[in-house]
Structures are given as structure tokens and as C-alpha cells.
């Protein structure tokens, strides 16, 4: 996992970068982030266009493309490393304005009551508004 930003009350946001991390997040948080991570990673991989036709060079740049094209999956942890919130934010690619962020707690519970300040800090870090009405899919 990659450090993203600190949040109030000693909490920290990290970016989930691998399938193994997404799987561990699914287990810890009791939701389906792993399934969504794998699907979005595959979609990003399929959109990759190699810069070279030479077989040996066709994978150059794939990982960087995937990281730019797929949504960012993040986890909020407390000082002890306990999982508190999982978020899926827009990718850094041009299609980002059409993306709806998702923010869920353990077992898909509403995280906004207990972790609103930390969610706000994450939104500020990326310059987007993460409000409950837009980002919590089960409250609609």
C-alpha cells in the first residue's frame, strides 16, 4: 500500500495497489472491493495500446497505464492498522469527470457519521467533494 494522506484523529489513507491488498481489504472490511478492483484493473489493462509492435517491447508502459486509467482504491486505517473505510475514487485519466466515487465502511455500512472528517480530508487531497448523498451507494 502507498501512503496518500493523513486524516484527523490519527487516521491515515493508503492506496491499494495490488490484488493481494484488495483481497485483504475485502476480508478485513467484509465487502466486495476485491471483485471491483480486479474488474477495473482488467478494464484498464484491456485499454492499453503498446507503443511498439516488437513483441519484447509490448508490455513497456502497461503498469503505468493501468495505474493512471483505473480508479484509485483507498483504505482508511487507524493508528493500530484497523480498517475503517474503503473508497473508490476517479482515475487520473480523461474519463474521470464521468466517474461516481464510492465510500463504504465495514460490511458496506455508512462511514460518514463516524469518519466524515477523514473522508473530507481525502476529498481535499484530490480536489473532489465526497459527500454522503453522492458517494454512499446504499443510502440512495
HELIX and SHEET records of a PDB file:
HELIX    1   1 UNK A    8  UNK A   10  5                                   3    
HELIX    2   2 UNK A   19  UNK A   29  1                                  11    
HELIX    3   3 UNK A   33  UNK A   46  1                                  14    
HELIX    4   4 UNK A   55  UNK A   57  5                                   3    
HELIX    5   5 UNK A   62  UNK A   69  1                                   8    
HELIX    6   6 UNK A   94  UNK A   98  5                                   5    
HELIX    7   7 UNK A  106  UNK A  108  5                                   3    
HELIX    8   8 UNK A  112  UNK A  126  1                                  15    
HELIX    9   9 UNK A  132  UNK A  135  1                                   4    
HELIX   10  10 UNK A  137  UNK A  139  5                                   3    
SHEET    1   A 5 UNK A   2  UNK A   7  0                                        
SHEET    2   A 5 UNK A  11  UNK A  16 -1                                        
SHEET    3   A 5 UNK A  72  UNK A  77 -1                                        
SHEET    4   A 5 UNK A  83  UNK A  89 -1                                        
SHEET    5   A 5 UNK A 102  UNK A 105 -1                                        
END                                                                             
